[in-house]
Amino acid sequence: MHRQKSSLTLLFLVGCAFALAVAQALGQPYVVAGQCRYGVPNGGYELRMPEGRLRVVGAFTQGHMTGTFIFWSAAGARVAVMPFDNDARSGTVALWYTPPDGRVEAGRKLEAPYVNDRPHGIVRSWHPNGRLRAEYRYNHGVLSDARAWSESGVPLANTEAERLAARDAANNEKFYASLLAIVRVNLPPCDPDRPNGDPPPS
């Protein structure tokens, strides 16, 4: 029980630290590098800190997120990899634990396959100590099976695993939204009045 409380406390602190980091990230004076076409983002996209450290890298096709987007913390730790097809998550989303003052990720947190923006397949998560935390089976967004374990490896009851799956789904969506908000408020300055929609010269 003590270990379980310690794990929950750690997860809570990590969550609070990330929420603070996102709030700070939205207010950062980022350097945006991206191309435009016909007034919308099109081509490679990079978001950097003023000193040059990458925060986000990805690509757009006719204004829509496409391919793989990679997110880093302000300190340089990898936070997430999210594949997209026409703004919809498509492929395996991966998350990592990132200590607030760390420059590298502290271990796997989540691997979740998506099809057409909905989880489809086996979603796996891990405890901060590296032990398997949960396995949820989804069929086009609908949960069909849930298994979960304590930090010490003890299986949780089915009803508890299902409740955990519901909480995880809600928390993960909030997490994804917070990452995408950083991109949406830092798009390339496309000008629809320019012939090719290129950013105006600085």
TAMO-V616850 format. One record per pair of residues at least 24 apart in sequence whose ideal C-beta (glycine too) atoms are under 10 Angstrom apart, sorted by the first residue. I is the first residue (numbers start at 1). J is the second residue. If there is no record, write none. Layout:
BEGIN
{{I;J} {I;J}}
END
This chain:
BEGIN
{{1;150} {3;127} {3;129} {3;150} {3;151} {3;152} {3;154} {4;150} {4;151} {4;152} {4;154} {5;151} {6;128} {6;151} {7;127} {7;128} {7;129} {7;131} {7;133} {7;150} {7;151} {7;152} {8;151} {10;97} {10;127} {10;128} {10;129} {10;151} {11;97} {11;109} {11;127} {11;128} {11;133} {11;151} {11;171} {13;100} {14;97} {14;98} {14;99} {14;100} {14;106} {14;109} {14;128} {15;171} {15;174} {15;175} {16;100} {17;73} {17;98} {17;99} {17;100} {17;101} {18;73} {18;79} {18;97} {18;98} {18;100} {18;175} {18;178} {18;179} {19;174} {19;175} {19;178} {20;100} {21;73} {21;74} {21;75} {21;79} {21;98} {21;100} {21;178} {22;174} {22;175} {22;177} {22;178} {22;179} {22;181} {22;182} {23;178} {24;74} {25;49} {25;55} {25;56} {25;71} {25;73} {25;74} {25;178} {25;179} {25;181} {25;182} {25;185} {25;186} {26;178} {26;181} {26;182} {26;184} {26;185} {26;186} {27;185} {28;55} {28;74} {28;182} {28;185} {28;186} {29;186} {30;55} {30;56} {30;182} {30;185} {30;186} {31;55} {31;186} {32;56} {32;183} {32;186} {32;187} {32;188} {32;189} {32;199} {33;57} {33;188} {33;199} {34;58} {34;59} {34;60} {34;186} {34;187} {34;188} {34;189} {34;190} {34;199} {35;59} {35;60} {35;188} {35;190} {35;196} {35;197} {35;198} {35;199} {36;60} {36;63} {36;187} {36;188} {36;189} {36;190} {36;191} {36;192} {36;194} {36;196} {36;197} {36;198} {36;199} {36;200} {37;61} {37;62} {37;63} {37;190} {37;196} {37;197} {37;198} {38;62} {38;63} {38;190} {38;192} {38;194} {38;195} {38;196} {38;197} {39;63} {39;190} {39;191} {39;192} {39;193} {39;194} {39;196} {39;197} {39;198} {40;64} {40;187} {40;188} {40;190} {40;192} {40;197} {41;65} {41;183} {41;187} {41;188} {41;189} {41;190} {41;197} {41;199} {42;66} {42;188} {42;190} {42;196} {42;197} {42;198} {43;188} {44;188} {45;69} {45;183} {45;186} {45;187} {45;188} {46;188} {47;71} {47;72} {47;182} {47;183} {47;186} {47;187} {47;188} {48;72} {49;74} {49;75} {49;76} {53;103} {54;78} {55;79} {55;179} {55;182} {55;183} {55;186} {56;80} {56;82} {56;179} {56;180} {56;182} {56;183} {56;186} {58;82} {58;83} {58;84} {58;183} {59;84} {60;84} {60;87} {60;183} {60;187} {60;188} {60;190} {61;85} {61;86} {61;87} {62;86} {63;87} {63;187} {63;190} {63;197} {64;88} {65;89} {65;180} {65;183} {65;184} {66;90} {67;91} {68;92} {69;93} {69;179} {69;180} {69;183} {70;94} {71;95} {71;96} {71;98} {71;178} {71;179} {71;180} {71;182} {71;183} {72;98} {72;103} {72;105} {73;98} {73;99} {73;100} {73;101} {73;102} {73;103} {73;104} {73;105} {74;98} {74;100} {75;99} {75;100} {75;101} {75;102} {75;103} {75;104} {76;102} {76;103} {76;104} {76;105} {77;101} {77;102} {77;103} {77;104} {77;105} {77;106} {78;104} {78;105} {79;105} {79;109} {79;175} {79;179} {80;105} {80;109} {80;110} {80;175} {80;176} {80;179} {81;111} {82;112} {82;114} {82;176} {82;179} {82;180} {83;113} {83;114} {84;114} {84;117} {84;180} {85;114} {85;115} {85;116} {85;117} {86;116} {86;117} {87;117} {87;180} {88;114} {88;115} {88;116} {88;117} {88;118} {89;113} {89;114} {89;115} {89;116} {89;117} {89;118} {89;119} {89;176} {89;180} {90;114} {90;115} {90;116} {90;117} {90;118} {90;120} {91;115} {92;121} {92;123} {93;119} {93;123} {93;172} {93;175} {93;176} {95;125} {95;126} {95;172} {95;175} {95;176} {95;179} {96;126} {97;126} {97;127} {97;128} {97;130} {99;128} {106;130} {108;132} {108;133} {109;133} {109;172} {109;175} {110;134} {110;168} {110;172} {110;175} {112;136} {112;138} {112;168} {112;169} {112;172} {112;176} {113;138} {114;138} {114;141} {114;176} {115;139} {115;140} {115;141} {116;140} {116;141} {117;141} {118;142} {119;143} {119;169} {119;172} {122;147} {123;165} {123;168} {123;169} {123;172} {125;164} {125;165} {125;168} {125;172} {127;151} {127;152} {127;153} {129;153} {133;164} {133;168} {134;161} {134;164} {134;165} {134;168} {135;161} {135;165} {136;161} {136;162} {136;164} {136;165} {136;166} {136;168} {136;169} {137;165} {138;165} {138;169} {141;169} {143;169}}
END
